[in-house]
Amino acid sequence: MKTISLIGSTGSIGTQTLQVCKKHNIKVRALAVKKNTGLLEAQAREFLPEVVCIYEESLYKELRDRLSDTGIKVLCGMEGLCEIASLDTDLFVNSAVGMVGLLPTLTAIEHGRDIALANKETLVAGGHLVMSAAERKNVRIYPIDSEHSAIFQCLQGNKREQVRKLILTASGGPFFGKKKHELENVTPEQALAHPNWSMGKKITIDSATLMNKGLEFIEARWLFGIDPENIEIIVNRESVLHSAVEFDDFSVIGQMGVPDMKIPIQYALLYPERLDCDVKPLSFTDYGTLTFAKPDLETFECLSGCIEAIRRGGAYPCIVNAVNEEAVGLFLDGKIPFLKIGELVLESLKAFPMLPVESYEDIKKADSAAREYVRENI
Ligand code: MN
């Protein structure tokens, strides 16, 4: 029986990961969440892991009390997440949201654990560090994000050195076709209404600003070891083509399916098997038409900011990520307007000098400085 440990189990990816585990009889040895003790308790009683962890340390006692009759070991904080990442399982599934996911990833790699990765910040902030450590430890990283899973699937049976470019698709988000002046008064409710994908709050706002595509652009650069110049972003409004690869012979292989995260989650968990999945089959004739467009880099400054950040390298990807994370929180709290998110991302590129990233500490330092920058500039 295959075994996994999972952090971020109460989020959108986490709950769907558990559905896949249930369907395919995968043993869940550990669960971790940020603060949702109620749902974590329910999951723990259903999946009976040996250990659970609550990141928010103030909730440790509450969780321990809730599970006191189960014999399940309860951990807390970053130390707990890292203990879970080091557990002896077939796969460490990281679906935490934000920078908090980076250290557990590095810990899993140090212990030689293969990783199914949904946490974008791991590669955005620590791409070079993570990929070189994974290579050194011979650790495989299976992408869960739908676009990267698509590219990973298209590469199967093909030679990496015969790839001409990666074609990363975007849905365009709820504000596709809009210009800046039309986005001045966007409310959090409007930004949270995504046309195709149902996801957590942070990533839904990132999809509205196209920051999400920017983060994915950076992720793709590291995950597939490709020059940013050779990644093209295109909009597919229907989110049916999940991404594609162009090879040296100009043959393009794409991966398609209905927009449902269970497909990429299951592929990462069961790789290389393709077993039955609880999703709707794709019907081309129901769609009738698939539409494609170029992304609007002028309106969506978060996307152009990310592309510039990875071209420059160093700590810039980490900085734009941290600036965005802070800005999204402020926007959801009604403290800054929608367009200010992109503005802060672009301006941070001018505000910071080139900073080196040679260690986890370097990343933490750049991350903190970027968050401080946002607090000083609103
Ligand atoms: Mn995605």
Residues whose N, C-alpha, C, O or C-beta is under 5 A from the ligand:
A	BS01	MN	D145 S146 E147
